[in-house]
Amino acid sequence: MDVVVGRRRLSVGELGVWRGLVDTTDELRRRLSVQLAEDSGLSPADYRVLLALSEAEGKRSRSSRLAEQMEWERSRLSHQLGRMEKRGLIRREDCATDSRGAEVVLSEEGADAFRRATAPHAKAIKKHFADALTPAQFDALEDILQSLERHLRR
């Protein structure tokens, strides 16, 4: 793999591939968001929070840890949690080990909504993403994503 260091400009081809990536991933996200809402009534943000809580020990997490894990600003998470709490998907409780903090807890309603949404969401991912690619393209995409990840971590 050749790495060009010090390149100052994108080529027309590179810019075209970049625009294709941005436009295609935007459209993929849009379609998956619409399908998720139609199938479950959940937004992608709802689903991300429910996923994180479903994987957390005890189905609970400090709100600060959740924001860090999801790479969201605390204010964004707080607004999202407020909307979800009104719908009964989560609860916020005082932290037992730190009186200054709060824990976000996956409610039974939230766990049920997450379970009901997961199979249709996976089906939509398969339809709109996986079915479009061959095994060789998946291998190439995995290699590309790993290269980008390594580059961004430098």
C-alpha positions as YAML, in Angstrom:
chain: A
units: angstrom
residues:
- id: 1
  name: MET
  ca: [0.00, 0.00, 0.00]
- id: 2
  name: ASP
  ca: [1.44, 3.34, -1.04]
- id: 3
  name: VAL
  ca: [0.95, 6.29, 1.26]
- id: 4
  name: VAL
  ca: [1.51, 9.74, -0.15]
- id: 5
  name: VAL
  ca: [2.77, 12.19, 2.44]
- id: 6
  name: GLY
  ca: [2.56, 15.92, 2.00]
- id: 7
  name: ARG
  ca: [-0.03, 15.92, -0.79]
- id: 8
  name: ARG
  ca: [-1.62, 19.37, -0.92]
- id: 9
  name: ARG
  ca: [-4.64, 18.86, -3.19]
- id: 10
  name: LEU
  ca: [-7.28, 16.27, -3.80]
- id: 11
  name: SER
  ca: [-7.42, 14.99, -7.34]
- id: 12
  name: VAL
  ca: [-10.69, 15.27, -9.24]
- id: 13
  name: GLY
  ca: [-11.09, 11.50, -8.88]
- id: 14
  name: GLU
  ca: [-10.44, 11.55, -5.13]
- id: 15
  name: LEU
  ca: [-12.91, 14.38, -4.67]
- id: 16
  name: GLY
  ca: [-15.50, 12.43, -6.69]
- id: 17
  name: VAL
  ca: [-15.02, 9.32, -4.56]
- id: 18
  name: TRP
  ca: [-15.27, 11.44, -1.39]
- id: 19
  name: ARG
  ca: [-18.53, 13.03, -2.57]
- id: 20
  name: GLY
  ca: [-19.85, 9.59, -3.49]
- id: 21
  name: LEU
  ca: [-19.02, 8.31, -0.01]
- id: 22
  name: VAL
  ca: [-20.72, 11.26, 1.70]
- id: 23
  name: ASP
  ca: [-23.82, 11.19, -0.51]
- id: 24
  name: THR
  ca: [-24.21, 7.41, -0.36]
- id: 25
  name: THR
  ca: [-23.76, 7.13, 3.40]
- id: 26
  name: ASP
  ca: [-26.20, 10.02, 3.91]
- id: 27
  name: GLU
  ca: [-28.78, 8.23, 1.77]
- id: 28
  name: LEU
  ca: [-28.15, 4.92, 3.53]
- id: 29
  name: ARG
  ca: [-28.61, 6.59, 6.93]
- id: 30
  name: ARG
  ca: [-31.77, 8.32, 5.70]
- id: 31
  name: ARG
  ca: [-33.33, 5.08, 4.46]
- id: 32
  name: LEU
  ca: [-32.40, 3.17, 7.61]
- id: 33
  name: SER
  ca: [-33.79, 6.00, 9.78]
- id: 34
  name: VAL
  ca: [-37.10, 6.03, 7.92]
- id: 35
  name: GLN
  ca: [-37.38, 2.25, 8.07]
- id: 36
  name: LEU
  ca: [-36.52, 2.18, 11.79]
- id: 37
  name: ALA
  ca: [-39.18, 4.80, 12.55]
- id: 38
  name: GLU
  ca: [-41.79, 3.00, 10.44]
- id: 39
  name: ASP
  ca: [-41.02, -0.39, 11.97]
- id: 40
  name: SER
  ca: [-40.59, 0.61, 15.61]
- id: 41
  name: GLY
  ca: [-41.36, 4.27, 16.23]
- id: 42
  name: LEU
  ca: [-37.75, 4.74, 17.34]
- id: 43
  name: SER
  ca: [-35.31, 7.29, 16.01]
- id: 44
  name: PRO
  ca: [-31.70, 6.33, 15.30]
- id: 45
  name: ALA
  ca: [-30.74, 8.30, 18.43]
- id: 46
  name: ASP
  ca: [-33.27, 6.35, 20.51]
- id: 47
  name: TYR
  ca: [-31.90, 3.11, 19.14]
- id: 48
  name: ARG
  ca: [-28.28, 4.07, 19.90]
- id: 49
  name: VAL
  ca: [-29.11, 4.91, 23.50]
- id: 50
  name: LEU
  ca: [-31.14, 1.73, 23.94]
- id: 51
  name: LEU
  ca: [-28.35, -0.35, 22.38]
- id: 52
  name: ALA
  ca: [-25.73, 1.17, 24.69]
- id: 53
  name: LEU
  ca: [-27.90, 0.59, 27.75]
- id: 54
  name: SER
  ca: [-28.81, -2.95, 26.71]
- id: 55
  name: GLU
  ca: [-25.09, -3.76, 26.57]
- id: 56
  name: ALA
  ca: [-24.22, -1.99, 29.83]
- id: 57
  name: GLU
  ca: [-23.72, -3.90, 33.06]
- id: 58
  name: GLY
  ca: [-27.02, -3.95, 34.92]
- id: 59
  name: LYS
  ca: [-28.67, -2.17, 31.98]
- id: 60
  name: ARG
  ca: [-27.56, 1.14, 33.49]
- id: 61
  name: SER
  ca: [-24.82, 3.68, 32.94]
- id: 62
  name: ARG
  ca: [-23.68, 7.01, 34.30]
- id: 63
  name: SER
  ca: [-24.90, 9.71, 31.94]
- id: 64
  name: SER
  ca: [-21.37, 11.10, 31.61]
- id: 65
  name: ARG
  ca: [-20.04, 7.67, 30.63]
- id: 66
  name: LEU
  ca: [-22.88, 7.17, 28.17]
- id: 67
  name: ALA
  ca: [-22.14, 10.51, 26.50]
- id: 68
  name: GLU
  ca: [-18.46, 9.61, 26.25]
- id: 69
  name: GLN
  ca: [-19.19, 6.13, 24.91]
- id: 70
  name: MET
  ca: [-21.57, 7.50, 22.26]
- id: 71
  name: GLU
  ca: [-19.25, 10.43, 21.49]
- id: 72
  name: TRP
  ca: [-22.06, 12.91, 22.10]
- id: 73
  name: GLU
  ca: [-21.99, 16.24, 23.88]
- id: 74
  name: ARG
  ca: [-23.57, 15.97, 27.32]
- id: 75
  name: SER
  ca: [-26.22, 18.53, 26.41]
- id: 76
  name: ARG
  ca: [-27.25, 16.53, 23.33]
- id: 77
  name: LEU
  ca: [-27.54, 13.37, 25.41]
- id: 78
  name: SER
  ca: [-29.47, 15.18, 28.13]
- id: 79
  name: HIS
  ca: [-32.06, 16.42, 25.63]
- id: 80
  name: GLN
  ca: [-32.32, 12.95, 24.07]
- id: 81
  name: LEU
  ca: [-32.73, 11.31, 27.47]
- id: 82
  name: GLY
  ca: [-35.45, 13.80, 28.39]
- id: 83
  name: ARG
  ca: [-37.45, 12.84, 25.31]
- id: 84
  name: MET
  ca: [-36.92, 9.14, 25.97]
- id: 85
  name: GLU
  ca: [-37.82, 9.46, 29.64]
- id: 86
  name: LYS
  ca: [-41.16, 11.10, 28.74]
- id: 87
  name: ARG
  ca: [-41.92, 8.06, 26.55]
- id: 88
  name: GLY
  ca: [-40.97, 5.64, 29.32]
- id: 89
  name: LEU
  ca: [-37.98, 4.15, 27.46]
- id: 90
  name: ILE
  ca: [-35.44, 5.03, 30.18]
- id: 91
  name: ARG
  ca: [-35.33, 6.29, 33.75]
- id: 92
  name: ARG
  ca: [-32.82, 8.59, 35.36]
- id: 93
  name: GLU
  ca: [-31.89, 7.69, 38.90]
- id: 94
  name: ASP
  ca: [-29.47, 9.09, 41.44]
- id: 95
  name: CYS
  ca: [-26.17, 7.25, 41.40]
- id: 96
  name: ALA
  ca: [-25.81, 5.02, 44.44]
- id: 97
  name: THR
  ca: [-22.04, 5.50, 44.63]
- id: 98
  name: ASP
  ca: [-21.81, 9.24, 43.84]
- id: 99
  name: SER
  ca: [-24.44, 11.72, 45.02]
- id: 100
  name: ARG
  ca: [-23.35, 14.21, 42.35]
- id: 101
  name: GLY
  ca: [-24.11, 11.91, 39.44]
- id: 102
  name: ALA
  ca: [-27.07, 10.28, 37.78]
- id: 103
  name: GLU
  ca: [-27.48, 6.92, 36.15]
- id: 104
  name: VAL
  ca: [-29.53, 6.21, 33.09]
- id: 105
  name: VAL
  ca: [-31.50, 2.98, 33.43]
- id: 106
  name: LEU
  ca: [-33.09, 0.96, 30.65]
- id: 107
  name: SER
  ca: [-36.78, 0.58, 31.54]
- id: 108
  name: GLU
  ca: [-38.78, -2.54, 30.77]
- id: 109
  name: GLU
  ca: [-40.64, -0.54, 28.11]
- id: 110
  name: GLY
  ca: [-37.32, 0.52, 26.60]
- id: 111
  name: ALA
  ca: [-36.00, -3.04, 26.62]
- id: 112
  name: ASP
  ca: [-39.20, -4.24, 24.91]
- id: 113
  name: ALA
  ca: [-39.01, -1.48, 22.29]
- id: 114
  name: PHE
  ca: [-35.36, -2.31, 21.63]
- id: 115
  name: ARG
  ca: [-36.10, -6.04, 21.25]
- id: 116
  name: ARG
  ca: [-39.00, -5.35, 18.87]
- id: 117
  name: ALA
  ca: [-36.88, -2.97, 16.77]
- id: 118
  name: THR
  ca: [-33.75, -5.11, 16.46]
- id: 119
  name: ALA
  ca: [-34.86, -7.79, 13.97]
- id: 120
  name: PRO
  ca: [-36.56, -5.36, 11.55]
- id: 121
  name: HIS
  ca: [-33.57, -3.01, 11.80]
- id: 122
  name: ALA
  ca: [-31.15, -5.84, 11.00]
- id: 123
  name: LYS
  ca: [-33.37, -6.81, 8.07]
- id: 124
  name: ALA
  ca: [-33.26, -3.22, 6.75]
- id: 125
  name: ILE
  ca: [-29.45, -3.14, 7.10]
- id: 126
  name: LYS
  ca: [-29.27, -6.36, 5.11]
- id: 127
  name: LYS
  ca: [-31.63, -5.03, 2.42]
- id: 128
  name: HIS
  ca: [-30.08, -1.58, 1.99]
- id: 129
  name: PHE
  ca: [-26.42, -2.43, 2.68]
- id: 130
  name: ALA
  ca: [-25.36, -6.06, 2.84]
- id: 131
  name: ASP
  ca: [-27.36, -7.28, -0.16]
- id: 132
  name: ALA
  ca: [-25.67, -4.66, -2.37]
- id: 133
  name: LEU
  ca: [-22.15, -6.04, -1.82]
- id: 134
  name: THR
  ca: [-20.33, -9.22, -2.79]
- id: 135
  name: PRO
  ca: [-18.09, -11.06, -0.31]
- id: 136
  name: ALA
  ca: [-15.05, -9.63, -2.10]
- id: 137
  name: GLN
  ca: [-16.46, -6.11, -1.76]
- id: 138
  name: PHE
  ca: [-17.03, -6.68, 1.97]
- id: 139
  name: ASP
  ca: [-13.40, -7.75, 2.32]
- id: 140
  name: ALA
  ca: [-12.24, -4.67, 0.41]
- id: 141
  name: LEU
  ca: [-14.51, -2.39, 2.46]
- id: 142
  name: GLU
  ca: [-13.22, -3.89, 5.70]
- id: 143
  name: ASP
  ca: [-9.65, -3.23, 4.56]
- id: 144
  name: ILE
  ca: [-10.52, 0.35, 3.58]
- id: 145
  name: LEU
  ca: [-12.24, 1.04, 6.90]
- id: 146
  name: GLN
  ca: [-9.32, -0.38, 8.87]
- id: 147
  name: SER
  ca: [-6.90, 1.78, 6.89]
- id: 148
  name: LEU
  ca: [-8.98, 4.89, 7.57]
- id: 149
  name: GLU
  ca: [-9.25, 4.02, 11.25]
- id: 150
  name: ARG
  ca: [-5.48, 3.55, 11.57]
- id: 151
  name: HIS
  ca: [-4.88, 6.82, 9.73]
- id: 152
  name: LEU
  ca: [-7.32, 8.75, 11.95]
- id: 153
  name: ARG
  ca: [-5.81, 7.33, 15.16]
- id: 154
  name: ARG
  ca: [-2.33, 8.59, 14.26]
...
